[in-house]
Amino acid sequence: MDGWLTDRDGYWCVRFHPDDKAWQQAPKVFVDYGRPMPEGQPALLKSRRYLHRADAEALWKALTGSGWTTSAPLWGVDVEP
């Protein structure tokens, strides 16, 4: 299941999504940092990190502790046209 956070200004966002291929043996998570673009353009992805689940959970807690908030999906197949 994906998790989404946005900064206080609603400009940057972070997407946490599991690596389904590695989940059973060593749970890992992709963490994408970027922002949605206007008018249906592809999202601007600034970076991607590949973290162990515990490290991703720690990052989530750190971001929410500093003012980031959860949001609905902002890009990808889960976003309605």
N, C-alpha and C positions, 0 to 999 in steps of 0.2 A: 504494500500500500504506500502511495506517495504522501509526502508531507510538504507543505508549502509555508514559507514565511516571507513577509515583506517588511522593509524598513519603515521607520516612522513617517517618512515622506511618501511612501507608496511608490518609490521610484525603482529601487533594486529589490530583487527577490532571490530566494534560495529554494531549490527543489531538492528534497531528499527522496531517493527512490532505490529500492533494493536491487542488487545484482542477482537476478533469479537463478543464474547458472551456478553461482557459488554459494547460494544461501544454505543449502543442506550441510555442506562440509565446513565452511568458515563464513558465517554471515558477514557480508560486506555491503556497503551502501555507496551509491554515487551521490555526490553533492554538487549540483549545478548552480552557479552564481550568474545571474544575468537580469534582463528585464524584457518585458513584452514590448513589441514595436507597434506603432499605429497602423491602421488600415490593412490588417491581415498580413503584414510582412512577417517573415520568420523572426523568432525571438533573437535578441542580441545576447549570446552566451559569452561571458567573460572568462570563466574558468570552470574546470571540473576537478573534483577531488574524489579519490577512491579510498574510503575509510572502513575500518572495522566497525561493526555495529556499535560497540561501546563508545568509540571515539565520535561517531556520528551523533549518538545520543548526548554526549557531553557538549558537542558543538551546538546542538539544538537548545539545550538548557542555557548555554552561555548567550546565545543570540536572543532568546526570549527574555532572559534576565536583563538584557541591555536595551529592551524596548521593541524588538521585532515582534510582529504579531502573526498569527496564523491567517491563511487566506485560502480562497478557492484556487484551483489550478489556473495558471495564467498563460500557459502555452502547452502545446502538444495535443494528443488525441482526446484528452479529457475536456478540452475547451470547446464549447458550442460555437458554431459559426455565427 
